[in-house]
Amino acid sequence: MEDEPNKFVRFIKSVYYIIDKPVVYFRENIVVPNQKKYPWYHQQFRRVPTIDECYELDMACRIEAELQFQRDWLVDQEILHVTRLRQEDCFMENPENHELCDEIVKTHQDALTAYQIKYGDLGIKCNAINAFMKQKHRMIWERRHGPVGNGMKF
């Protein structure tokens, strides 16, 4: 009777090693050495052509460009959110001396300015075509009148 549990334990261990060892060997010697190491932890999408690079009737390209625009918009919103949180944290840590937060405030203001330039005043029609048209109109304005905010040249 003493020998029965030992045989059962040895049997379970042998089955475990028969199944586990090849899997572990394959993972450690084939999968892990051939994996690419990424410094990020979120999904990376390949960049697709922008809306100005698509033909007018190429609906697949236009849909991909629109989806890329929506992803970029979400990323830019998250950048604003993170910079605002960092600014608020800095203000909470330094309630008497906000000059210590000047670099963080400047970063947040730059992010706000970039967001306003790209997405501001688009409203409910915020899509790739309208954003592209806004960019085109801004470039025409700057060509005629100089950079926005520097006063108009005549």
C-alpha positions as CSV (number, residue, x, y, z in Angstrom):
1,M,0.0,0.0,0.0
2,E,2.9,2.4,0.8
3,D,4.1,2.0,-2.8
4,E,0.7,3.0,-4.4
5,P,0.8,6.8,-3.6
6,N,4.4,7.0,-4.7
7,K,3.6,5.4,-8.0
8,F,0.6,7.8,-8.4
9,V,2.8,10.9,-7.6
10,R,5.5,9.7,-9.9
11,F,2.9,9.2,-12.7
12,I,1.5,12.7,-12.2
13,K,4.9,14.2,-12.2
14,S,5.9,12.3,-15.4
15,V,2.7,13.4,-17.2
16,Y,3.4,17.0,-16.0
17,Y,7.0,17.0,-17.3
18,I,5.9,15.3,-20.6
19,I,3.5,18.2,-21.2
20,D,5.2,21.1,-19.5
21,K,8.9,20.6,-20.6
22,P,8.4,20.9,-24.3
23,V,6.2,24.0,-23.9
24,V,8.7,25.7,-21.6
25,Y,11.6,24.7,-23.9
26,F,9.8,26.1,-27.0
27,R,8.9,29.4,-25.2
28,E,12.3,30.0,-23.7
29,N,14.4,28.9,-26.7
30,I,12.3,29.9,-29.7
31,V,9.6,32.5,-28.8
32,V,11.3,34.8,-26.3
33,P,14.6,35.2,-28.3
34,N,12.7,36.0,-31.5
35,Q,10.3,38.6,-29.9
36,K,10.8,42.3,-30.6
37,K,11.3,44.4,-27.5
38,Y,9.0,47.4,-27.4
39,P,9.4,50.3,-25.0
40,W,5.6,50.9,-24.9
41,Y,2.7,49.0,-23.5
42,H,-0.1,50.0,-25.7
43,Q,-1.1,48.9,-29.1
44,Q,0.8,50.4,-32.0
45,F,-1.0,50.9,-35.3
46,R,0.8,51.3,-38.5
47,R,0.5,54.8,-40.0
48,V,-1.8,55.0,-42.9
49,P,-1.9,57.6,-45.7
50,T,-3.5,60.9,-44.6
51,I,-6.7,62.2,-46.2
52,D,-4.7,64.4,-48.6
53,E,-2.9,61.4,-49.9
54,C,-6.1,59.5,-50.8
55,Y,-7.8,59.5,-54.1
56,E,-11.3,60.9,-54.2
57,L,-13.0,57.6,-54.9
58,D,-10.7,55.4,-52.8
59,M,-13.1,54.7,-50.0
60,A,-10.9,52.2,-48.2
61,C,-8.1,54.8,-48.0
62,R,-10.5,57.5,-46.9
63,I,-11.9,55.3,-44.1
64,E,-8.4,54.3,-42.9
65,A,-7.4,58.0,-42.9
66,E,-10.5,58.8,-40.9
67,L,-9.8,56.1,-38.4
68,Q,-6.2,57.3,-38.1
69,F,-7.4,60.8,-37.5
70,Q,-9.8,59.6,-34.7
71,R,-7.0,57.7,-33.0
72,D,-4.7,60.7,-33.2
73,W,-7.5,62.9,-31.8
74,L,-7.9,60.5,-28.8
75,V,-4.1,60.5,-28.2
76,D,-4.0,64.3,-28.3
77,Q,-6.9,64.5,-25.8
78,E,-5.0,62.1,-23.5
79,I,-1.8,64.2,-23.8
80,L,-3.9,67.2,-22.7
81,H,-5.3,65.2,-19.8
82,V,-2.0,64.0,-18.6
83,T,-0.3,67.4,-18.8
84,R,-3.2,69.0,-16.9
85,L,-2.9,66.3,-14.2
86,R,0.8,67.0,-13.9
87,Q,0.2,70.7,-13.7
88,E,-2.4,70.2,-11.0
89,D,-0.1,67.8,-9.0
90,C,2.7,70.3,-9.2
91,F,0.4,73.1,-7.9
92,M,-0.7,70.9,-5.0
93,E,2.9,70.0,-4.1
94,N,4.0,73.6,-4.2
95,P,1.1,75.7,-3.0
96,E,3.2,78.8,-2.1
97,N,5.7,78.8,-5.0
98,H,4.1,78.2,-8.4
99,E,7.3,79.3,-10.1
100,L,8.6,75.7,-9.6
101,C,5.9,74.5,-12.0
102,D,6.8,76.9,-14.8
103,E,8.2,74.2,-17.1
104,I,5.1,72.0,-16.6
105,V,2.8,74.9,-17.2
106,K,4.7,75.8,-20.4
107,T,4.4,72.2,-21.6
108,H,0.7,72.2,-20.9
109,Q,0.2,75.5,-22.6
110,D,2.1,74.3,-25.7
111,A,0.0,71.1,-25.8
112,L,-3.2,73.3,-25.5
113,T,-2.0,75.5,-28.3
114,A,-1.2,72.6,-30.6
115,Y,-4.6,71.0,-29.8
116,Q,-6.4,74.3,-30.5
117,I,-4.5,74.8,-33.8
118,K,-5.4,71.3,-35.0
119,Y,-8.9,70.6,-33.6
120,G,-10.2,73.9,-32.3
121,D,-13.5,75.3,-33.7
122,L,-14.2,72.0,-35.6
123,G,-17.2,71.3,-33.4
124,I,-19.5,68.4,-34.1
125,K,-18.1,68.0,-37.7
126,C,-14.6,67.0,-36.4
127,N,-13.4,64.6,-39.1
128,A,-10.2,64.3,-41.2
129,I,-11.5,66.3,-44.1
130,N,-12.6,69.3,-42.0
131,A,-9.4,69.2,-40.0
132,F,-7.4,69.1,-43.3
133,M,-9.4,72.1,-44.7
134,K,-8.8,74.0,-41.5
135,Q,-5.1,73.4,-41.8
136,K,-5.2,74.5,-45.5
137,H,-7.0,77.7,-44.6
138,R,-4.5,78.4,-41.8
139,M,-1.6,78.0,-44.2
140,I,-3.2,80.3,-46.7
141,W,-3.8,82.9,-44.0
142,E,-0.2,82.7,-42.8
143,R,1.1,83.0,-46.3
144,R,-1.0,86.2,-46.8
145,H,-0.8,87.8,-43.3
146,G,2.1,86.2,-41.4
147,P,1.9,83.8,-38.5
148,V,-1.3,84.0,-36.5
149,G,-0.9,86.1,-33.4
150,N,1.9,88.3,-34.7
151,G,-0.4,91.0,-36.2
152,M,-1.4,91.3,-39.8
153,K,1.1,92.6,-42.4
154,F,-0.3,94.7,-45.1
